[in-house]
Amino acid sequence: MNFSILLYVGLSLAVFVALALMLRRMRAAKAQPPTHAEAPHEPFAVHCRHFPQIRQVLSPDDAAFIAQRFSAPARRQWRAERRRVLRHYLAGLKEDFAGLERLARTVAVLSPQVTQSLEAERLWLGVRFRFLYTLALLQLATGFAGVPEFQRLTDLLGGFAAQVEAGMAALETRPAAPGGGFSA
């Protein structure tokens, strides 16, 4: 009888410790990585410009070099740092997309040429970005992150930035109203 009580207490303690560790990891994963101070004020895509460096981080050649030259603890540390860098990059892409979405909405309000189909296209672009972003996060969490996923996400963001800039350029070429503002 004493043994079974001791066993239940031990198992309960082990479950409690496991749950506490899982909760701690979830909180750490949920915390947003620090971002640049100017990022909330920058409406254009600034993080996707760093894709060449991210391509190098994802290179299989780097992994092979590390595997040949470093000990197991050093490789684990390298993989952890690599995941951290990739999470920061993804968080930066998400910031870029949010800024571009805000800017695109402003341009749409000011532009009389915006149609429902263009708005639907912008919404579909948002759905695609969020899907690819989630897919990249999942692949990063499982250790299967690769260049194609990050390339698609970066290309999508770059294309959206080009569309928003084209919309802004179209606004600049509109004739001014007699009062000096935009015509209605």
Sequence and secondary structure as in RCSB ss.txt:
>XXXX:A:sequence
MNFSILLYVGLSLAVFVALALMLRRMRAAKAQPPTHAEAPHEPFAVHCRHFPQIRQVLSPDDAAFIAQRFSAPAR
RQWRAERRRVLRHYLAGLKEDFAGLERLARTVAVLSPQVTQSLEAERLWLGVRFRFLYTLALLQLATGFAGVPEF
QRLTDLLGGFAAQVEAGMAALETRPAAPGGGFSA
>XXXX:A:secstr
 HHHHHHHHHHHHHHHHHHHHHHHHHHHHHS     TTGGG  S  GGGGHHHHHHHT HHHHHHHHHHS HHHH
HHHHHHHHHHHHHHHHHHHHHHHHHHHHHHHHHHH TT  HHHHHHHHHHHHHHHHHHHHHHHHHHHT   HHHH
HHHHHHHHHHHHHHHHHHHHHHTS B TTSSB  
